[in-house]
Amino acid sequence: MTRQDLKSQAKDVFRRRFKAVLTASLIYAVLALAVNEFSSYAMGTSRVLEYITDMLNSIAKDLSAATRFDINEYYSDIFRLLNPVGIAISIVVGLLLQILFAGYKWFLLSSKRGDEPAPSSIFAVFSKTGKLAVLIILQNVFTYLWSLLFLVPGIFAALRYSQAVYILYDHPEYSALECIRESKRIMRGYEGSYFVLRLSFIGWYLLASLLMYTALLITGVGSYIGGYVIPIVTNLFLLPYVYLSTAGFYDDLLRNSHTQNDDLYLK
């Protein structure tokens, strides 16, 4: 199948299961936004951060008066990054969001295969929290280690590991390392094809970003429309389109993993 075929297939599945896919996308988008907001609030109200910020208040006040520029928020951003409480919250929240996202991808894969999972099935992923957490951590660690060599090896590693979450869905008996090894095996020779497929959606992501920033400029920074409504609405349509397409790519990899069809996605 070509990229165009994958995208056409994704649209067909979206139309066939429009209500269920839209509901699942809404659940994921709202929860992801809520968890991120909670993370930002928790880090911003950390006692350690407050203490450090209070110590610098007098300096910040003098500098702000002299430069007519409020630098308090930039002090807060710097120390939030250095704050161990904030770092711990960021790691836990990031892991939680990736696990939830895996559940969303599993829902789309099942829908693409002709099943009719309920939107609430995205939460079934938490029954495999332990194994998924290990898988996600290993993927990130391995990708980071490859990135230390150079940017390109890191990107290449991320592409090779990209199917591991899908493999865990099909083979819950596999360990995290087995999922990664199998992903590397079936992706051998198709890293470039997957990269181009993902890159082909960049126009839609740019359009979504443009809509969000335009709304922020019109309604004001911090507005609910620009900061919350627009991202959720765009994700309702963009996320299913992208990840139904990648689910189709995975299924084609499975069909071709033994024959190694060199013509796959060349068009």
N, C-alpha and C positions, 0 to 999 in steps of 0.2 A: 504493500500500500504506500502511496505517496503521502506527503504532508497534507496535500489538499484532500485526499481521501480520508485521512484521520480527522481533519477538522470538519469535513462534511458529516462523517459518522457521529462526531461529538454533537453537532447541531441536531441531528436526527434523534439521538438519545435525549437531548435536552427537551426537544419538542414532545417526545413520547412521554416523558416523566416530568413534565414542566413543573407541576405543583409540588411534587415530592422533592425534586432537585432544588427548586427555589426555596422551599422551607428549610431544607438542610443547609443551604448556603446562608440563609438568614440566621439560623441558629449559630453556625460557626462564626460568621462575621460579627454578630453582636457579642458573643462570648469572648472572642479574641480581642475586640475593642475594650470590653469591660475589664478583662484581665490585665490588659496593658495599662488602662487607666488606674486600676488598683495598684499596679506595680509602681507607676509614677508617683501616685499619692503616698504609698508606703515609703518609698525612698526619699521623697521630698519632706516627709514629716519624721524622719528618723531622729532619735534623740542625739545621736552622735553628730549628725549633720547640723542639727540646730545649735549644738554647743560650739562647733567650729565656726559656724556662720556668725553666732553672737560675738565671738572673740574678734572677728574681723569687721564687725559692724561699724565701729568708729572709724576705721581706716577707709572702709568702703564709702561711708557717708562723706568724708572729706574729699575723697577722690571724685565721687559723683558730683559734689558741689563745684569742684574745680573744673571738671571736664564737661559738666552738664549732661552727664551720661550715667544712667543707672547701671552699675556693674554688679549689684547684689546678686542678680539672677545668674551671672556668669560665674561668680564665686560658688554659688550653689551647685551649678552644673559640674564644676571641676571637682569639688569635694564629694559630690554624689558618686562620681566615678571612682574616687579613691576610698570611699566609705565601705568597709567590709560588709556591713549590713546590707547596703545597697547592692553590692556585688552578689551576695548570697541570694537576695530576692530576685535579681535579674536572672541568675542561673536557673532557679526553680521555676520562675514564670516562663522563661524561654523553653525549658523542658516540657512544661505542662502544655504550652501552646503547640509544640511540635507533636506531642502525643495526640492532642485533639485534632490536629491537622491530618495526622495519619488516619484517624477514624473517618474523617471527611473524605479522604482519598479512597479508603476502602469502600465507603458507601457509593462513590462514583464508579469504582471498578465493578462492583456488583451490579449496579444499574446498567452499565455498559454491556455487561454479559447477558442481559435480558432478564435478570432477577428484578424483584420489586421490593427492595428493603425499605423499611419505614425510615423517615428522616431521623427519628430518635436513635436509630441503630448506630449513629456516629459515636454514641457514648459507650457502645459495646467494647470499644477499643480499650477502655480502662480495665477490662478483665485481664489484659495482657500488659499492664503498665510496667511491670518489672522488666520483662524481656524487651519491650519497646524502648524503655529508658536506657538500657544497656546498649541497644542497637544505635540509638541516636547519639549517645555519648561517644561510642566507638567511631561512628561516621565522622563526627566533628573533630575528634582527636586525630584520626588518620588524615583527614583533609588538611587540618592545621599543620601537621608534621610535614606533609608533602609541600605545603605552601611555604615552609621555611626555606626550601630549596629555591623556589621561584614561584611567581604567580601562575604560570602555565601548568606546572605539575599539580598545583593545588586544584585548579579548575578541572584538569583531566581526572584527578582522583574523585572529585565530587561527582563527575559524570558517571564514572564507573560504579560508584556506590549508589547511584540514584534509584535503582530498582529494588533495593534491599527491603524497603517497607512493604512493597507489593508482594515480594517473595514470602515475607513473614505471614501475610494474609493467606496465601495459598498453602504455606507449609508451617503451620503454628508449632509443629514439633521441632523445627530447626532452631538452633542456637543463634545468637546474634552474629557470631563470626561466620557461621554457615550461610546465613542470609547475605552477608557481605561478599563472601567468596562466590556464591552463586550469581550475585549481581555482576561481579567482575567477569564471570565466565560468559554470561549471556550478552553482556555489553561489549565484549571484545570485538572491535572492528566497527562498532556502531556509535562510538562516543561523539564523533563529528555530526552524525545524523541527528542525535538527540539534542546536541548543542544548537544546531540550526533550527530544529523544531521549536525549542524554547525561545530562541532569538526571534523567531517569526512573529511572536506575540508582542514584541516591544512597542509597536505602534499603538496597540490597545492600552498598554500600561502608561504610555506617554499621554494618551488622550484622557485616561482616568485621572492622572496627576494634574493635567491642565484644567480639567473641570473642577477639581478640588481647590486648586490655588486661585482659580478665577472666582469661585464662590467665597473663598476667604477674603479676597480683595474687595468683593462687592459687599459682603455682609459684615466684614470685620474679623480680624484674627481672634480666634477663640470662640467663634460662633458655632452653634450646634449644626447649622446647615453645612458649612464648609468643613468643619472638623469631624462630624459624625455622620450626618445623613448622606452626603455625597459619597464618602468612602464605602459605606454599607451598600448603597444602591448600586454602585459600579461593581462591587465584588459579587453581588447577586448574579450578575451575568458573566463577568470576566472569569471568575474562579471556575465555574463549571465548564466553560468553553476550553480553558487551558488544561484542566486536569482530567476531563473526559478524553481529550486528545492524547495526553501522556499515558492514560490508562490503555488506550488503543495501541499506542506504541509498545507498551509492555506486553500486551497479548500477542502482538505480531512478533516480538522478540521470542516469546515462548514457542510460537509456531515455527520460527526459523532458526532456533538455537541449535538444532541438530543438522539442518541442511546448510546453514551459513550462506544463505542466498545473497550474493554480492550485489544484486540489483535492488535490494531493499532501500527505499527512500532516496534513490539517486536522482529522482525527478524533482 
